[in-house]
């Protein structure tokens, strides 16, 4: 016989691992700070253009995110493997593509400014990002 809906939800909650999700969120906050600080240093202090600064600060924050999530959030002790890096890049590219679509949706459907639309789009992607990292990248 099949598993009841409540048993399925209970197993899903256990697999989700709230402790790791909180750690994932803390890494996300740190990455946001690193991204903004790096952007400021590159753009304001060194005078590098906004788009190049944005790309470089995203890369810096993404490298930090990979290392913190691998070794701290998901507590993996093995050395960095090429397939992990490849999967991580795929997840981040998917995240970027879907978040851009959601940004456009919130901006156009609700007539929000891009800065305001960015918030719900980003928040909605956190779960996707966590689940992809937990169950695919750092499996």
NUTORZA-321021 format. One record per residue: residue in three letters; z, x, y of N, C-alpha, C in turn. Coordinates in steps of 0.1 Angstrom, whole numbers, plus 5000, padded with zeros to 4 digits. Each point is the difference from the previous one (the first is absolute). Example, Ala and Ser with C-alpha at 12.3 -4.5 7.8 and 13.67 -1.06 7.14 Angstrom:
# residues 2
ALA507851324943500049915012500050095012;SER499349965011500050095011500849925011;
***
This chain:
# residues 139
UNK500050084988500049925012500050095012;UNK499549955011499950085013501350025007;UNK500050085009501250035008500149905011;UNK501249955003500249905010499750065014;UNK499749925010499850055013501150075006;UNK501249964998501250065005500250144993;UNK499850014987500150134993498950105006;UNK498849955003499050085006500450055013;UNK500649915009500450045013501150114999;UNK501049984991501150094998499450144996;UNK499150004990499450134996499250075012;UNK499349925008499350055011501050065010;UNK501149945003501050055009500650134995;UNK500350014987500550124994499050115001;UNK498749974997498950105001499850055014;UNK500249915010499850035014500950115005;UNK501350004995501050105003500250015015;UNK500949925005500449985014500450145006;UNK500850084992500550125005498850105004;UNK499050004992498850085003499249945011;UNK500049875001499349945011500750035014;UNK501350005000500750045012499750155004;UNK500050094990499750145002498650015006;UNK499149924994498650005004499949965015;UNK500849905004500049955014500650115009;UNK501050074995500550115008499050115003;UNK499250034989498950105001499049955010;UNK499749875000499149945009500450015015;UNK501349985002500550025014499950155004;UNK500350094991499950145003498550035003;UNK499149954992498650035002499549945013;UNK500549895004499649945013500550105012;UNK501250054999500550095010499150135000;UNK499750054988499250124999498649985006;UNK499449884997498749975005500049995015;UNK500949935006500149995014500350135007;UNK500950074995500450145005498850094999;UNK499450014989498850094998498949965010;UNK499749875001499049955009500350055014;UNK501349985005500450045013499850155002;UNK500450084991499950155001498550035001;UNK499249954991498650034999499249965013;UNK500349875003499249945011500550045014;UNK501349995002500650025014500350155002;UNK500650074990500450145002498750094999;UNK499249984990498950094997498749955006;UNK500049875005498849955006498849974991;UNK500349984987499049964990499749855002;UNK498749964998499649875002500849904992;UNK500049875005500849904993499649974986;UNK498749994997499549974986500350124991;UNK499850125004500350124992501550014998;UNK500849975010501450004999500549904990;UNK499449885001500449894991499750044985;UNK498850054998499750044986500950114995;UNK500350105008500950114996501449954998;UNK500549925009501449954998500149914988;UNK499049924997500049924988500050094987;UNK499250115001500050094988501450074998;UNK500650045011501350075000501049904994;UNK500049885005501049894995499749974985;UNK498749994996499749974987500450114990;UNK499950125004500550114991501549994999;UNK500749985011501449984999500449884991;UNK499249895001500349884992499850034985;UNK498950074997499850044986501150084994;UNK500450105007501150094995501349934999;UNK500449925011501349935000500049894989;UNK498949934999500049894990500050054986;UNK499250114997499950064987501450054995;UNK500650085009501250074995501349935003;UNK500049925011501349935003500049854996;UNK499049935005500049854997499849984985;UNK499050064994499749974986500550114991;UNK500750105005500850104993499250064988;UNK498750045004499250074990500350155002;UNK500250074989500350145000498850094996;UNK499049944995498850084996499250065012;UNK499350114998499250055012498949905004;UNK499650025012498949925005498850014991;UNK499449894996498850004992498849945008;UNK498950054997498849965008499749854999;UNK500349944988499849864998500949925009;UNK501250055002501049935009499550005015;UNK499550115004499550025014498849915001;UNK499150004990498849915001500449855000;UNK500949964992500549865000500649975013;UNK500850095006500749985012499049975012;UNK498950095000499049985010499349874998;UNK499749964988499349874997500949895006;UNK501350004997501049905005500049995015;UNK500050125006500150005015498749955006;UNK498950034994498749955005499949854998;UNK500549954989500049854998501049945010;UNK501150065002501049955009499349995014;UNK499450115004499350005013499049895001;UNK499149984990498949905000500649865001;UNK501049974992500649875000500749975013;UNK500850105004500749985013499149985012;UNK498950075000499049975010499549865000;UNK499749954988499649864999501049905004;UNK501350034996501149915004500250015016;UNK499950125005500150025014499049915008;UNK498850014995498949925006500349854998;UNK500549964989500349864997501149955010;UNK501150075001501149965009499550005014;UNK499250105004499650025014499049885003;UNK499149974992499049905003500549854997;UNK500749984989500449874996501149955009;UNK500950095004501249965009499950055014;UNK498850065003499850055013501150095005;UNK500450104992501050095003499450135005;UNK500850075008499550145004500150094988;UNK499250105000500050094988501450064997;UNK500850035010501350064997500949894994;UNK499949885004500849894994499549974986;UNK498749994998499449974987500350114990;UNK500250125005500350124991501349984992;UNK501049935006501349994994499949914987;UNK499549885000500049924988499050064990;UNK498950065004499150064991500750124992;UNK500750085008500750114993501149954991;UNK500849905005501149954991499549944987;UNK498949935001499449944988499550114990;UNK499750115005499550114991501150084993;UNK501249995005501150094994500149974985;UNK500149884996500149974986498950054992;UNK498849995004498850054993500150154999;UNK500450075010500150145001501150054990;UNK501149935000501150044991499649984985;UNK499549884997499649974986498950104995;UNK499050035008499050094996500550144998;UNK500950055008500750134998500850004988;UNK500949904998500949994989499349994987;UNK499149914999499449964987498750074997;UNK499450075009498750074998500150155003;UNK500350035013500050145004501150094993;UNK501249955001501150084995500649944987;UNK499149934992500449944988500650094990;
***
